[in-house]
């Protein structure tokens, strides 16, 4: 109970299937495992917890291993009271029958926790689970049956690795900041967030859902998104998708809803390259090798109404380089070349009231296919 430091001097093994390894009841306590291990009777065997925190504030667990308990490795649980500021540093939590590390007070509002330089592996539920305003830094979560890292609102995850988790890499609430992480080969989505997230500098590869899926008002910038089974990037409305490299995902490379900006991305492969909702802007992107089978209504760029498409470079995309099924959009100063086969169109406009000008197209059949007289050729559209 005292706010002091306690440390192990030997490895400890708990044989009972119902006993917990260590129970912390005082605020401000530090448990230093001192390089030793705390081992339970077996993963999923009984109900014991490795370290049970029953304190409200500022407990630190550090420097050791917690493994093979029937329930969770490390968990805070004090009923309906909010827990704040617990820390887990340089700890391995593996092969436990619940969460590896859980600092959410059972989702009762616990938060502002820190998990740093820790490792969660082969746990039955989530690897690392934290509450509102928490940070997970420089940590690894692999081969857990649940999610690699899950958190509530305002989660920060940086410089961490998430691999081979069964139901997702990172899942977070609104206002999260996810930066510099490697998220690979997870079941489900690589990163899934709620609204107003910042997702930058991450590498997402080989996840069985989308690479990134996020709510409205989010910034998605500077990520490498490759070889995911779903869409590469799937964003809601008012999204800013900038400077990403998105390659060889099986769904649409970049999908956003209305009022979004998609700019300066490098896109290769996928069923469609960039697909945006109404009143969006698609600017200065490079889109190559999309829709090689020529599936109808899939193209290098597909837009909703009232959208600006300018300064993009498109090459060898199937069915059409730019497809405009909506109304009142502006298609200007794009370059399109080397369409992959006859019957592939440069700019295909089936909607009404659109304006196109200053575009350059090579090798399409035809370069410009405009199906309604209400669309306006502003001049300078070149076939070469």
C-alpha positions as CSV (number, residue, x, y, z in Angstrom):
1,X,0.0,0.0,0.0
2,X,2.9,2.4,0.6
3,X,4.0,4.7,-2.2
4,X,7.4,3.1,-2.4
5,X,9.5,1.0,-4.8
6,X,9.4,-2.8,-4.5
7,X,11.6,-5.2,-6.6
8,X,12.1,-8.9,-7.3
9,X,15.2,-10.7,-6.4
10,X,14.3,-14.0,-8.0
11,X,12.0,-15.5,-10.6
12,X,8.5,-16.2,-9.1
13,X,6.1,-18.9,-10.1
14,X,2.4,-19.0,-9.1
15,X,1.0,-22.5,-9.0
16,X,-2.5,-21.8,-7.9
17,X,-5.0,-21.3,-10.8
18,X,-6.9,-18.6,-8.8
19,X,-4.2,-16.6,-7.2
20,X,-2.8,-13.4,-8.6
21,X,0.9,-12.9,-8.9
22,X,1.2,-9.4,-7.4
23,X,-1.6,-7.0,-6.2
24,X,-0.8,-3.3,-6.0
25,X,-3.2,-1.2,-3.8
26,X,-1.3,2.0,-3.1
27,X,-0.9,5.1,-5.3
28,X,2.5,6.0,-6.5
29,X,3.9,2.5,-6.1
30,X,6.8,1.2,-8.4
31,X,7.2,-2.5,-9.0
32,X,10.6,-3.2,-10.4
33,X,10.8,-6.8,-11.7
34,X,14.5,-6.3,-11.9
35,X,15.0,-8.5,-14.9
36,X,13.1,-11.5,-13.4
37,X,10.0,-13.3,-14.5
38,X,6.6,-13.7,-12.9
39,X,5.1,-16.9,-14.3
40,X,1.6,-18.4,-13.9
41,X,0.2,-21.9,-14.0
42,X,-0.5,-21.8,-17.8
43,X,-2.1,-19.7,-20.5
44,X,-5.9,-19.8,-19.9
45,X,-5.5,-22.1,-16.9
46,X,-7.7,-20.6,-14.1
47,X,-8.5,-16.9,-13.4
48,X,-5.3,-15.6,-12.0
49,X,-3.8,-12.3,-13.1
50,X,0.0,-11.6,-13.3
51,X,-0.1,-8.1,-11.8
52,X,-3.4,-6.6,-10.6
53,X,-3.4,-2.9,-10.0
54,X,-6.1,-1.7,-7.6
55,X,-4.7,1.8,-7.2
56,X,-6.1,5.0,-8.6
57,X,-2.9,6.9,-9.6
58,X,0.6,6.6,-10.9
59,X,1.7,3.0,-10.5
60,X,4.8,1.9,-12.4
61,X,5.6,-1.6,-13.5
62,X,9.0,-2.1,-15.1
63,X,11.9,-4.3,-16.2
64,X,10.8,-7.9,-16.4
65,X,8.5,-10.5,-17.8
66,X,4.9,-11.6,-16.9
67,X,3.7,-14.8,-18.6
68,X,1.4,-17.7,-18.7
69,X,-1.4,-16.5,-16.4
70,X,-4.9,-17.8,-16.7
71,X,-6.3,-14.3,-17.2
72,X,-4.5,-11.0,-18.0
73,X,-0.8,-10.3,-17.7
74,X,-1.1,-6.8,-16.3
75,X,-4.4,-5.1,-15.6
76,X,-5.8,-2.2,-13.6
77,X,-9.2,-2.8,-12.0
78,X,-10.8,-0.8,-9.2
79,X,-14.4,-0.9,-10.0
80,X,-16.1,2.3,-11.1
81,X,-13.2,4.6,-10.0
82,X,-11.2,6.2,-12.7
83,X,-7.5,5.2,-12.9
84,X,-5.0,7.7,-14.2
85,X,-1.3,7.8,-15.0
86,X,-0.2,4.1,-14.7
87,X,3.0,3.2,-16.5
88,X,4.4,0.0,-17.9
89,X,8.0,0.3,-19.0
90,X,10.4,-2.4,-20.5
91,X,8.0,-5.3,-19.7
92,X,7.3,-8.4,-21.7
93,X,3.8,-9.8,-21.2
94,X,3.3,-13.0,-23.1
95,X,1.1,-16.1,-23.4
96,X,-1.6,-14.9,-20.9
97,X,-5.2,-15.9,-21.1
98,X,-6.5,-12.4,-21.4
99,X,-5.0,-9.1,-22.4
100,X,-1.2,-8.8,-22.3
101,X,-1.3,-5.2,-20.8
102,X,-4.6,-3.5,-20.0
103,X,-4.7,0.0,-18.5
104,X,-8.3,1.0,-19.1
105,X,-9.9,0.1,-15.8
106,X,-12.3,-2.1,-17.7
107,X,-13.3,0.8,-19.9
108,X,-14.6,2.8,-16.9
109,X,-12.7,5.9,-17.9
110,X,-9.2,5.0,-17.0
111,X,-6.5,6.8,-19.0
112,X,-3.4,8.8,-19.5
113,X,-1.4,5.7,-19.1
114,X,2.1,5.1,-20.7
115,X,3.4,1.9,-22.2
116,X,7.0,2.3,-23.3
117,X,9.5,-0.1,-24.8
118,X,7.3,-3.1,-23.9
119,X,6.4,-6.3,-25.7
120,X,3.1,-8.2,-25.8
121,X,2.9,-11.6,-27.5
122,X,0.6,-14.5,-27.9
123,X,-2.0,-13.3,-25.5
124,X,-5.7,-14.5,-25.8
125,X,-7.2,-11.0,-26.1
126,X,-5.5,-7.7,-27.1
127,X,-1.8,-7.3,-26.8
128,X,-1.9,-3.7,-25.3
129,X,-5.1,-2.0,-24.3
130,X,-5.2,1.5,-23.0
131,X,-7.7,4.3,-22.1
132,X,-8.3,7.9,-23.1
133,X,-5.2,10.1,-23.6
134,X,-2.7,7.3,-23.3
135,X,0.6,6.8,-25.1
136,X,2.2,3.6,-26.4
137,X,5.8,4.3,-27.5
138,X,8.5,2.1,-28.9
139,X,6.6,-1.1,-28.1
140,X,5.8,-4.4,-29.9
141,X,2.6,-6.4,-30.1
142,X,2.7,-9.7,-32.0
143,X,0.6,-12.8,-32.5
144,X,-2.2,-11.9,-30.1
145,X,-5.6,-13.3,-30.7
146,X,-7.2,-9.9,-30.4
147,X,-5.9,-6.5,-31.5
148,X,-2.3,-5.5,-31.4
149,X,-2.9,-2.1,-29.7
150,X,-6.4,-0.8,-28.8
151,X,-7.2,2.5,-27.2
152,X,-9.9,5.1,-26.6
153,X,-9.8,8.8,-27.6
154,X,-6.6,10.9,-28.0
155,X,-4.4,7.8,-28.2
156,X,-0.8,8.3,-29.2
157,X,1.1,5.4,-30.7
158,X,4.6,6.0,-32.1
159,X,7.6,3.9,-33.2
160,X,5.8,0.6,-32.4
161,X,5.5,-2.7,-34.3
162,X,2.3,-4.6,-34.8
163,X,2.5,-8.0,-36.5
164,X,0.3,-11.0,-36.9
165,X,-2.4,-10.0,-34.5
166,X,-5.7,-11.8,-35.4
167,X,-8.2,-9.0,-35.4
168,X,-6.3,-5.8,-36.2
169,X,-3.1,-3.8,-35.8
170,X,-4.2,-0.6,-34.2
171,X,-7.7,0.5,-33.2
172,X,-8.3,3.9,-31.6
173,X,-10.9,6.5,-30.8
174,X,-11.2,10.1,-32.0
175,X,-8.3,12.6,-32.0
176,X,-5.6,9.9,-32.1
177,X,-2.1,10.5,-33.3
178,X,-0.4,7.4,-34.9
179,X,3.1,8.0,-36.2
180,X,6.1,6.0,-37.4
181,X,4.6,2.5,-36.7
182,X,5.1,-0.7,-38.7
183,X,1.8,-2.6,-39.0
184,X,2.0,-5.8,-41.0
185,X,0.2,-9.1,-41.6
186,X,-2.6,-8.5,-39.1
187,X,-6.1,-9.9,-39.5
188,X,-8.6,-7.2,-40.2
189,X,-7.5,-3.6,-40.8
190,X,-4.0,-2.3,-40.2
191,X,-5.1,1.0,-38.6
192,X,-8.7,1.8,-37.8
193,X,-9.5,5.1,-36.1
194,X,-12.5,7.3,-35.3
195,X,-12.6,11.0,-36.3
196,X,-10.0,13.7,-36.3
197,X,-7.0,11.4,-36.4
198,X,-3.5,12.1,-37.5
199,X,-1.9,9.1,-39.2
200,X,1.6,9.8,-40.5
201,X,4.8,8.1,-41.4
202,X,3.5,4.5,-40.9
203,X,4.2,1.4,-42.9
204,X,1.2,-0.8,-43.5
205,X,1.7,-4.0,-45.4
206,X,-0.1,-7.3,-45.9
207,X,-3.1,-6.7,-43.5
208,X,-6.2,-8.7,-44.4
209,X,-8.5,-5.6,-44.3
210,X,-7.8,-2.0,-45.3
211,X,-4.4,-0.6,-44.7
212,X,-5.9,2.5,-43.1
213,X,-9.5,3.2,-42.3
214,X,-10.5,6.4,-40.5
215,X,-13.3,8.7,-39.6
216,X,-14.0,12.2,-40.7
217,X,-11.7,15.2,-40.4
218,X,-8.5,13.1,-40.4
219,X,-5.0,13.8,-41.9
220,X,-3.3,10.8,-43.5
221,X,0.2,11.8,-44.6
222,X,3.5,10.2,-45.6
223,X,2.5,6.6,-45.1
224,X,3.6,3.5,-47.1
225,X,0.5,1.3,-47.7
226,X,1.2,-1.9,-49.6
227,X,-0.4,-5.2,-50.4
228,X,-3.4,-5.0,-48.1
229,X,-6.4,-7.1,-48.9
230,X,-8.9,-4.3,-48.8
231,X,-8.6,-0.6,-49.8
232,X,-5.2,0.9,-49.2
233,X,-6.6,4.1,-47.5
234,X,-10.3,4.4,-46.7
235,X,-11.2,7.7,-45.3
236,X,-14.5,9.4,-44.4
237,X,-15.5,13.0,-45.4
238,X,-13.3,16.1,-44.9
239,X,-10.2,13.9,-45.2
240,X,-6.7,15.2,-46.1
241,X,-4.7,12.4,-47.8
242,X,-1.3,13.7,-48.8
243,X,2.1,12.4,-49.9
244,X,1.4,8.7,-49.3
245,X,2.8,5.8,-51.3
246,X,0.0,3.3,-51.9
247,X,0.8,0.2,-53.9
248,X,-0.7,-3.1,-54.9
249,X,-3.7,-3.2,-52.5
250,X,-6.5,-5.4,-53.8
251,X,-9.3,-2.8,-53.3
252,X,-9.3,0.9,-54.2
253,X,-5.9,2.5,-53.5
254,X,-7.3,5.7,-52.0
255,X,-11.1,6.1,-51.2
256,X,-12.5,9.2,-49.6
257,X,-16.0,10.7,-49.1
258,X,-17.0,14.2,-49.8
259,X,-15.2,17.5,-49.0
260,X,-11.8,15.8,-49.1
261,X,-8.3,16.7,-50.5
262,X,-6.2,14.0,-52.1
263,X,-2.8,15.4,-53.2
264,X,0.8,14.4,-54.1
265,X,0.3,10.7,-53.6
266,X,2.0,8.0,-55.5
267,X,-0.5,5.2,-56.4
268,X,0.1,1.9,-58.1
269,X,-2.3,-1.0,-58.6
270,X,-5.7,-1.7,-57.1
271,X,-9.2,-1.9,-58.6
272,X,-9.4,1.9,-58.8
273,X,-6.6,4.4,-58.1
274,X,-8.3,7.4,-56.4
275,X,-12.0,7.5,-55.7
276,X,-13.5,10.6,-54.0
277,X,-16.9,11.9,-53.1
278,X,-18.5,15.2,-54.0
279,X,-16.8,18.6,-53.6
280,X,-13.3,17.2,-53.3
281,X,-10.0,18.1,-54.8
282,X,-7.6,15.7,-56.5
283,X,-4.3,17.4,-57.1
284,X,-0.8,16.4,-58.4
285,X,-1.0,12.7,-57.8
286,X,0.8,10.0,-59.8
287,X,-1.4,7.0,-60.6
288,X,0.0,4.0,-62.5
289,X,-1.1,0.5,-63.4
290,X,-4.6,0.6,-61.9
291,X,-7.4,-1.8,-63.0
292,X,-5.4,-3.8,-65.5
293,X,-8.4,-6.0,-66.3
294,X,-10.4,-3.0,-67.5
295,X,-13.4,-3.4,-65.1
296,X,-16.1,-1.0,-66.1
297,X,-16.5,2.2,-63.9
298,X,-13.1,1.6,-62.3
299,X,-10.4,4.0,-63.3
300,X,-7.2,5.8,-62.4
301,X,-9.3,8.6,-60.8
302,X,-13.1,8.4,-60.2
303,X,-14.8,11.5,-58.8
304,X,-18.1,12.7,-57.5
305,X,-19.7,16.0,-58.4
306,X,-18.3,19.5,-57.9
307,X,-14.7,18.2,-57.8
308,X,-11.4,19.6,-59.0
309,X,-9.0,17.3,-60.7
310,X,-5.8,19.1,-61.6
311,X,-2.1,18.4,-62.3
312,X,-2.3,14.6,-62.0
313,X,-0.1,12.2,-64.0
314,X,-1.8,9.0,-65.0
315,X,-0.3,6.1,-66.9
316,X,-1.5,2.6,-68.0
317,X,-4.8,2.6,-66.1
318,X,-7.6,0.3,-67.3
319,X,-11.1,1.3,-68.6
320,X,-10.4,5.1,-68.1
321,X,-7.7,7.3,-66.8
322,X,-10.2,9.8,-65.3
323,X,-13.9,8.9,-65.0
324,X,-16.4,11.7,-64.3
325,X,-19.9,10.3,-63.7
326,X,-21.1,13.3,-61.7
327,X,-21.8,17.0,-62.4
328,X,-20.1,20.4,-62.3
329,X,-16.5,19.2,-61.9
330,X,-13.3,20.8,-63.3
331,X,-10.8,18.5,-65.1
332,X,-7.7,20.6,-65.9
333,X,-4.0,20.2,-66.8
334,X,-3.7,16.4,-66.3
335,X,-1.3,14.2,-68.3
336,X,-2.4,10.7,-69.3
337,X,-0.3,8.3,-71.3
338,X,0.2,4.8,-72.6
339,X,-3.2,3.4,-71.9
340,X,-2.8,-0.4,-71.7
341,X,-5.1,-1.5,-74.5
342,X,-7.6,-0.4,-77.2
343,X,-10.9,0.6,-75.7
344,X,-9.3,2.3,-72.7
345,X,-10.4,6.0,-72.5
346,X,-8.3,9.0,-71.4
347,X,-11.0,11.3,-69.9
348,X,-14.5,9.7,-69.8
349,X,-17.3,12.1,-68.9
350,X,-20.8,10.6,-68.5
351,X,-22.2,13.3,-66.2
352,X,-23.4,16.8,-67.0
353,X,-22.2,20.4,-66.6
354,X,-18.5,19.5,-66.3
355,X,-15.6,21.6,-67.6
356,X,-12.4,20.1,-69.0
357,X,-9.3,22.0,-70.4
358,X,-5.6,21.8,-70.8
359,X,-5.3,18.0,-70.5
360,X,-2.9,15.9,-72.5
361,X,-3.6,12.3,-73.4
362,X,-1.6,9.7,-75.4
363,X,-2.6,6.3,-76.7
364,X,-6.2,6.0,-75.4
365,X,-9.1,5.0,-77.6
366,X,-10.5,7.6,-77.5
367,X,-8.4,10.2,-75.6
368,X,-11.6,12.1,-74.7
369,X,-15.1,10.6,-74.5
370,X,-17.7,13.1,-73.5
371,X,-21.3,11.8,-73.6
372,X,-23.4,15.0,-73.0
373,X,-23.4,18.3,-74.8
374,X,-23.8,20.2,-71.5
375,X,-20.1,19.5,-70.7
376,X,-17.7,22.2,-71.8
377,X,-14.4,21.8,-73.7
378,X,-12.4,24.8,-72.4
379,X,-9.7,24.2,-75.0
380,X,-6.2,23.0,-74.9
381,X,-7.1,19.4,-74.6
382,X,-4.4,17.6,-76.6
383,X,-4.0,14.1,-78.1
384,X,-0.4,13.2,-78.8
